[in-house]
């Protein structure tokens, strides 16, 4: 199950009851928009202990429509690449307590 922004805000308001919910929402929106803007500029976003977001350029290529088998020209595009931090990897794989 994925976490959505509303559930994240709900969890933050439980953990920090002295902050107003609207302030937590503003804070979350600022962080997410800064990540988006930084990636749009082509820069890396490093969140220590979590991972690194960066952009990579996918070359234009000829791909196939899996339903019809028809050749389709795919344009060059930027994609987001995420590399998990070692600490996060260990936690996910139960190597760290």
VOSEGU-190819 format. One record per residue (C-alpha): residue number from 1; residue in one letter; x, y, z. Coordinates in nm, 3 decimals. Layout:
<recs>
NUM_A_X_Y_Z
...
</recs>
This chain:
<recs>
1_X_0.000_0.000_0.000
2_X_0.135_0.340_-0.096
3_X_0.132_0.639_0.133
4_X_-0.051_0.944_0.004
5_X_0.009_1.303_0.104
6_X_-0.303_1.319_0.321
7_X_-0.190_1.013_0.522
8_X_0.157_1.163_0.558
9_X_0.006_1.488_0.693
10_X_-0.215_1.288_0.929
11_X_0.089_1.103_1.066
12_X_0.285_1.427_1.103
13_X_-0.002_1.589_1.295
14_X_-0.012_1.288_1.531
15_X_0.364_1.305_1.591
16_X_0.370_1.685_1.629
17_X_0.039_1.786_1.793
18_X_0.167_2.134_1.884
19_X_0.188_2.233_1.513
20_X_-0.123_2.340_1.326
21_X_-0.230_2.105_1.048
22_X_-0.226_2.388_0.792
23_X_0.133_2.475_0.889
24_X_0.241_2.113_0.846
25_X_0.072_2.110_0.505
26_X_0.254_2.429_0.401
27_X_0.584_2.283_0.521
28_X_0.528_1.960_0.328
29_X_0.427_2.150_0.013
30_X_0.741_2.368_0.036
31_X_0.967_2.064_0.067
32_X_0.803_1.879_-0.223
33_X_0.805_2.185_-0.449
34_X_1.174_2.250_-0.375
35_X_1.255_1.889_-0.466
36_X_1.059_1.927_-0.792
37_X_1.227_2.258_-0.882
38_X_1.574_2.123_-0.806
39_X_1.516_1.816_-1.024
40_X_1.374_2.036_-1.300
41_X_1.701_2.236_-1.297
42_X_1.887_1.906_-1.343
43_X_2.045_1.905_-0.997
44_X_2.062_1.622_-0.742
45_X_1.853_1.607_-0.425
46_X_2.022_1.421_-0.140
47_X_1.825_1.330_0.171
48_X_2.077_1.184_0.416
49_X_1.975_0.843_0.543
50_X_1.702_0.815_0.280
51_X_1.852_0.842_-0.067
52_X_1.941_1.054_-0.368
53_X_1.708_1.175_-0.644
54_X_1.861_1.275_-0.976
55_X_1.753_1.309_-1.337
56_X_1.878_1.112_-1.634
57_X_1.810_1.168_-2.001
58_X_1.662_0.878_-2.196
59_X_1.762_0.885_-2.560
60_X_1.505_0.891_-2.839
61_X_1.442_0.540_-2.963
62_X_1.213_0.317_-3.161
63_X_0.997_0.105_-2.934
64_X_0.703_-0.125_-2.995
65_X_0.340_-0.108_-2.897
66_X_0.297_-0.436_-2.705
67_X_-0.067_-0.471_-2.807
68_X_-0.024_-0.430_-3.183
69_X_0.349_-0.485_-3.231
70_X_0.361_-0.159_-3.428
71_X_0.684_0.048_-3.416
72_X_0.651_0.370_-3.221
73_X_0.902_0.658_-3.212
74_X_0.969_0.760_-2.852
75_X_1.111_1.110_-2.801
76_X_1.406_1.199_-2.580
77_X_1.292_1.258_-2.221
78_X_1.418_1.318_-1.870
79_X_1.340_1.058_-1.605
80_X_1.389_1.057_-1.229
81_X_1.644_0.816_-1.087
82_X_1.644_0.722_-0.717
83_X_1.932_0.558_-0.534
84_X_1.857_0.436_-0.184
85_X_2.094_0.516_0.104
86_X_2.284_0.225_0.259
87_X_2.112_0.277_0.594
88_X_1.769_0.263_0.431
89_X_1.868_-0.051_0.240
90_X_1.973_-0.220_0.564
91_X_1.649_-0.123_0.738
92_X_1.436_-0.253_0.450
93_X_1.624_-0.581_0.443
94_X_1.621_-0.626_0.823
95_X_2.001_-0.615_0.847
96_X_1.985_-0.338_1.104
97_X_1.782_-0.332_1.422
</recs>
